[in-house]
Amino acid sequence: MAKEAFFKYIKPAPLTQKVTSRDGCVYMYRVMKFIGWIPPKSGPIFVRGLYYFYSFFTFTFGVIYLPLGFALSYLKEFDKFTPDEFLTSLQVALNAYGGAVKSSITYINLWRLRKVENILDELDERVDSDAARKKLHKSVAMSNFVFLFFTIVYNGYTGSTFLSYLASGRPPWSVYNPFIDWRDSLLNLFIQANFEYLIMSWAVIQDQLSDTYLLVFIILIRGHFNLLMDRVQNLRTDPNKSDDENYEDLVNCINDHKKILECCKLLRPMISGTIFVQFGLIGSVLGLTLINIFFFSNLWRGLASCVFVLAVLCQTFPFCYNCNLLIDECQELGVRIFQSNWTDAPARYKSTLIQFMHHVQKPIMFIAGGIIPITMNSNITVAKFAFSIITVVREMNLAEQFK
């Protein structure tokens, strides 16, 4: 029963059950609460104070200490790294630096997510048919499924790297620790490995939240956008409605579109910063990881690196793909408005419809850092840098020199 209760949110709920867009964020907010991002609003002062201390602790180690620990390792212990250990450490270090920035951006802007939820609540009130409810339930289930999938992939990388390196007698990421030297004894190695696993888990969870909130919300927004397209298609199709009622339906569709635009406007500063950081890192991180897999890793370390590649690809590709779908749906909305039943409508209805059609012709787009359009083309372009790195390594025979 506990298992069924936990996984029930990844399956579309029956139409008899009331579901809101907020239900699509259930897993995400649970993880935020677990990592210390959502403090309790009430309760004993001691418990709340303890939670704030825990929040400070996880944020400090995941966002500040981990990137600093990687840098100190390279400064103080660079000569002790083997090639595969260095590449494994460096690929994660680059991601940790970007993750620290992304986590900070996300944490500072959590209030935006709450405001978007309030707008989605208003859009939920417009869901008044079984067909619309069915689509909403699917969107909610998909957003939860995506978050759960990311959780498995991200934590799968952490666990697989921890086990593969510990089994070979090395700490998984070689993060600098001023208090113990893992080379002195097996106990020290065990302590160092578990210490790294703990702080890396905190960092990975925070990085996951920074990478998934935008995907969760764009799935919910696209769900409501598709419901809007259905409403537009059904305009003036009910013969029992008067002209005033049909006009009111059109105005409601326009208001729905405005609310969706407001959601995107609230999320745009967050998305712009997090995706811009990721676009700047994805090529380098993928390149280093693939070099590690092709030239230096053994079987188990290579498998862990493959999981890392999957995690890196998940950071941008799914969201960019959904951005492309949203752009296409904006064009489809304009077509549906034009093809709706308006030819014999009153002049007031026609003039309002023309204005609506004019506004929807501008697609909903997100821009990374105010420079790069967030699309599949942009993502593929920045990811190609990974192959440039591999080409340089092969042409200069750097892999053999490092060995």
C-alpha positions in Angstrom: 0.0 0.0 0.0 2.8 2.4 0.8 4.4 1.7 -2.6 1.2 2.3 -4.4 0.6 5.6 -2.5 4.1 6.8 -3.3 3.9 6.1 -7.1 0.2 7.0 -7.6 1.2 10.5 -8.8 2.9 9.2 -11.9 -0.3 7.7 -13.2 -3.2 9.7 -14.5 -5.8 9.9 -11.8 -9.4 8.8 -12.5 -11.8 11.5 -13.7 -13.8 11.1 -10.4 -10.8 12.3 -8.5 -10.1 16.1 -8.2 -6.7 16.9 -9.5 -5.0 20.3 -9.8 -1.9 21.6 -11.5 -0.3 21.8 -8.1 -0.4 18.0 -7.9 2.2 18.0 -10.7 4.8 19.4 -8.3 4.2 17.0 -5.4 7.5 15.1 -5.7 9.5 18.3 -6.5 8.3 20.0 -3.3 8.9 16.9 -1.2 12.5 16.9 -2.3 12.8 20.6 -1.7 11.6 20.1 1.8 14.0 17.2 2.3 17.0 19.2 1.2 16.1 22.2 3.3 14.6 24.6 0.8 11.1 24.9 2.3 11.1 25.7 6.0 8.0 24.9 8.1 5.7 27.8 8.6 4.6 26.7 12.0 5.7 24.4 14.8 8.0 24.6 17.8 10.8 27.2 17.6 13.4 24.6 18.3 12.3 22.4 15.4 12.1 25.3 13.0 15.6 26.5 14.1 16.9 23.0 13.6 15.5 22.9 10.1 17.1 26.3 9.3 20.5 25.0 10.6 20.1 21.9 8.4 19.2 24.1 5.4 22.3 26.2 6.0 24.4 23.0 6.4 23.3 21.4 3.2 23.5 24.6 1.1 26.9 25.4 2.4 28.4 22.0 1.7 26.6 21.5 -1.6 27.0 25.0 -3.1 30.2 26.3 -1.4 32.4 23.6 0.0 32.1 21.1 -2.9 33.3 23.5 -5.7 36.0 24.8 -3.3 37.0 21.3 -2.4 37.6 20.4 -6.0 39.8 23.4 -6.6 41.9 22.7 -3.5 42.4 19.1 -4.6 43.8 20.2 -7.9 46.1 22.7 -6.1 47.4 20.5 -3.4 47.2 16.9 -4.8 47.3 17.2 -8.6 50.4 15.0 -8.9 48.5 12.1 -7.1 45.7 11.9 -9.7 45.6 9.1 -12.3 44.2 10.2 -15.7 40.7 8.6 -15.2 40.5 9.9 -11.6 41.3 13.4 -12.7 38.8 13.4 -15.6 36.1 11.9 -13.4 36.8 14.6 -10.8 37.1 17.4 -13.4 33.9 16.6 -15.3 32.0 16.7 -12.0 33.8 19.8 -10.8 32.8 21.8 -13.8 29.2 20.6 -13.3 29.5 21.5 -9.6 30.5 25.1 -10.3 27.6 25.4 -12.7 25.3 23.7 -10.3 26.2 26.1 -7.5 25.2 29.0 -9.7 22.0 27.3 -10.8 21.0 26.2 -7.3 21.5 29.8 -6.0 19.4 31.2 -8.8 16.6 28.6 -8.2 16.6 29.1 -4.4 16.5 32.9 -4.6 13.5 32.7 -7.1 11.4 30.1 -5.4 8.7 32.8 -4.8 8.2 32.9 -8.6 7.1 29.2 -8.6 4.5 30.0 -5.9 3.1 32.8 -8.0 3.0 30.6 -11.1 1.1 28.0 -9.1 -1.5 30.6 -8.2 -2.0 31.4 -11.8 -2.3 27.8 -12.7 -5.0 27.5 -10.0 -7.0 30.1 -11.9 -6.5 28.1 -15.2 -7.6 24.9 -13.4 -11.0 26.5 -12.8 -11.5 26.6 -16.5 -11.3 22.9 -16.8 -15.0 22.0 -16.9 -15.3 18.9 -19.1 -14.2 15.2 -18.8 -12.1 15.5 -21.9 -10.3 18.6 -20.5 -9.9 16.9 -17.1 -8.4 13.9 -18.7 -5.7 16.0 -20.4 -5.0 17.8 -17.2 -4.6 14.5 -15.4 -2.1 13.4 -18.0 -0.1 16.6 -17.7 0.1 16.3 -14.0 1.1 12.6 -14.1 3.8 13.4 -16.8 5.4 16.2 -14.8 5.6 13.9 -11.7 7.0 11.0 -13.8 9.7 13.2 -15.3 10.8 14.4 -11.9 10.9 10.8 -10.6 12.9 9.8 -13.7 15.4 12.6 -13.1 15.7 11.5 -9.5 16.6 8.0 -10.4 19.1 9.1 -13.1 20.9 11.7 -10.9 21.1 9.6 -7.8 21.9 6.6 -9.9 25.1 8.3 -11.0 26.0 9.3 -7.5 25.6 5.7 -6.2 27.3 4.0 -9.1 30.3 6.2 -9.0 30.6 5.8 -5.2 30.5 2.0 -5.4 32.7 1.6 -8.5 35.5 3.8 -7.0 35.2 2.5 -3.5 35.5 -1.1 -4.8 38.8 -0.1 -6.5 40.2 1.4 -3.4 39.8 5.1 -4.3 37.5 7.9 -3.1 34.8 8.6 -5.8 35.6 12.2 -6.6 38.8 13.1 -4.7 37.4 16.1 -3.0 39.9 17.8 -0.7 39.5 17.0 3.0 41.9 18.8 5.3 41.1 16.5 8.3 42.0 13.0 7.0 44.2 11.4 4.4 42.4 8.5 2.8 45.7 6.9 1.9 46.6 6.2 5.5 44.2 3.4 6.2 41.2 1.5 4.9 39.0 3.2 7.6 40.1 6.6 6.4 39.2 5.6 2.8 35.8 4.5 4.0 35.2 7.8 5.9 36.4 9.9 3.0 34.3 8.0 0.4 31.1 8.3 2.6 31.8 12.0 3.3 32.1 12.7 -0.5 29.0 10.7 -1.2 27.0 12.7 1.4 28.0 16.1 0.1 27.8 15.0 -3.5 24.3 13.7 -2.8 23.2 17.1 -1.4 24.8 18.9 -4.4 23.2 16.5 -6.9 19.7 16.9 -5.4 20.1 20.7 -5.5 21.3 20.5 -9.1 18.4 18.2 -10.0 15.9 20.7 -8.6 17.5 23.4 -10.7 17.2 21.2 -13.8 13.7 19.9 -13.3 11.6 22.7 -12.0 11.6 24.3 -15.5 10.6 21.0 -17.1 7.9 20.3 -14.6 6.3 23.7 -15.1 6.6 23.8 -18.9 4.8 20.5 -19.0 2.0 21.9 -16.9 1.9 25.2 -19.0 1.8 23.2 -22.2 -1.0 21.2 -20.8 -3.1 24.3 -20.3 -2.0 25.7 -23.6 -3.4 22.6 -25.3 -6.7 23.0 -23.4 -6.8 26.6 -24.6 -6.4 25.4 -28.2 -9.4 23.1 -27.7 -11.5 25.9 -26.3 -10.6 28.1 -29.3 -11.6 25.3 -31.6 -15.0 25.0 -29.9 -15.8 28.7 -30.1 -19.3 29.4 -31.4 -20.1 25.7 -31.9 -22.9 25.6 -29.4 -26.1 26.6 -31.1 -27.8 27.3 -27.8 -25.5 30.1 -26.8 -26.3 33.7 -27.5 -23.9 36.2 -29.2 -23.1 37.7 -25.8 -22.2 34.2 -24.4 -20.0 33.4 -27.4 -18.3 36.7 -27.0 -17.7 36.0 -23.3 -16.2 32.6 -24.3 -13.8 34.4 -26.6 -12.8 36.9 -23.9 -12.2 34.0 -21.5 -9.9 32.4 -24.0 -8.0 35.7 -24.3 -7.7 35.9 -20.6 -6.4 32.3 -20.5 -3.7 33.2 -23.0 -2.7 36.2 -20.9 -2.4 34.0 -17.8 -0.2 31.6 -19.7 2.0 34.5 -20.8 2.2 35.7 -17.3 3.4 32.3 -16.1 6.1 32.3 -18.7 7.0 35.9 -17.8 7.5 34.9 -14.1 9.6 31.9 -15.0 11.7 33.6 -17.7 14.4 35.2 -15.4 15.0 31.8 -13.7 15.1 29.8 -16.9 17.3 32.3 -18.6 20.0 32.1 -15.9 19.9 28.3 -15.3 19.9 27.3 -19.0 22.6 29.9 -19.9 24.9 28.3 -17.3 24.1 24.9 -18.6 24.7 25.8 -22.2 28.1 27.2 -21.2 29.1 23.9 -19.6 27.4 21.1 -21.5 30.0 20.9 -24.3 33.0 20.8 -22.0 31.5 18.4 -19.5 30.3 16.0 -22.2 33.7 16.2 -24.0 35.7 15.4 -20.8 33.3 12.5 -19.9 33.5 10.9 -23.3 37.3 11.1 -23.3 37.3 9.4 -19.9 35.0 6.7 -21.2 36.9 6.1 -24.5 40.5 6.2 -23.3 40.8 5.8 -19.5 37.9 4.1 -17.7 37.5 0.4 -16.8 34.1 -1.3 -17.2 32.5 -0.2 -14.0 33.8 3.3 -14.0 32.8 3.6 -17.6 29.3 2.6 -16.7 29.2 5.2 -14.0 30.4 7.8 -16.5 27.7 6.7 -19.0 25.1 7.4 -16.4 26.7 10.8 -15.9 26.4 11.5 -19.6 22.7 10.6 -19.4 22.3 13.0 -16.5 24.1 15.8 -18.4 21.9 15.3 -21.5 18.8 15.4 -19.3 19.8 18.8 -18.0 18.9 20.6 -21.2 17.6 18.4 -24.0 14.1 17.6 -22.6 13.4 21.2 -21.7 14.7 22.5 -25.1 12.5 19.9 -26.8 9.4 21.1 -24.9 10.3 24.7 -25.8 10.2 23.7 -29.5 6.8 22.0 -29.0 5.5 25.2 -27.3 6.7 27.3 -30.3 4.9 24.9 -32.6 1.7 25.0 -30.5 1.7 28.8 -30.6 1.6 28.6 -34.4 -1.1 25.9 -34.1 -3.2 28.2 -31.9 -3.1 31.0 -34.5 -4.3 28.5 -37.1 -7.1 27.3 -34.9 -8.3 30.8 -34.2 -8.4 31.5 -38.0 -10.3 28.2 -38.6 -12.8 28.7 -35.8 -16.4 29.5 -36.6 -16.2 33.3 -36.9 -17.4 34.1 -40.5 -21.0 35.0 -39.5 -20.1 36.5 -36.1 -21.0 40.1 -35.1 -18.5 42.8 -35.8 -17.5 43.2 -32.1 -16.6 39.5 -32.0 -14.6 39.7 -35.3 -12.6 42.7 -34.2 -11.7 41.1 -30.9 -10.8 37.8 -32.6 -8.5 39.7 -35.0 -6.7 41.3 -32.1 -6.4 37.9 -30.4 -5.0 36.4 -33.6 -2.5 39.2 -33.9 -1.2 38.7 -30.4 -0.8 34.9 -30.6 1.3 35.1 -33.7 4.3 36.0 -31.5 5.5 32.6 -30.2 6.4 32.0 -26.6 10.1 31.7 -26.4 12.7 31.6 -23.7 16.2 33.2 -24.1 19.2 31.9 -22.3 21.1 34.8 -20.8 19.3 37.2 -23.0 21.4 35.9 -25.9 20.7 32.3 -27.0 17.2 31.1 -27.9 16.4 28.0 -26.0 15.6 25.5 -28.7 16.8 22.1 -29.9 19.1 23.8 -32.5 20.8 25.8 -29.8 21.2 22.8 -27.6 22.7 20.7 -30.4 25.1 23.5 -31.4 26.6 23.9 -27.9 26.7 20.1 -27.4 28.8 19.7 -30.6 31.7 21.3 -28.7 32.2 17.9 -27.0 33.1 16.3 -30.3 35.6 19.2 -30.9 37.3 18.3 -27.7 37.5 14.6 -28.6 38.9 15.5 -32.0 41.7 17.7 -30.5 42.6 14.9 -28.1 42.8 12.4 -30.9 44.7 14.6 -33.3 47.3 15.6 -30.7 47.5 12.1 -29.3 46.9 13.5 -25.8 45.4 10.4 -24.4 48.6 8.4 -25.0 50.7 11.1 -23.4 48.5 11.2 -20.3 48.8 7.4 -20.0 
